[in-house]
Amino acid sequence: LMSLDVSELESAVYFVTIYTQNGSITKRLIKK
């Protein structure tokens, strides 16, 4: 599992796409 430093991001909804050997996964990240 990877970690992201989101402390400098503005409050918004982000979509993070992770590419793996089995395909890609898109996660929704909500920064308040």
C-alpha positions, 0 to 999 in steps of 0.5 A: 500500500502506498502513502500520499502526502496530501497536506499541501493539497486544496480541499477537493475530491481527487481521483488517483489511478494506480496501475498494477500488473492486473490492470488499473484501480481508480480510488477517490480521495476526498481532502477536507 
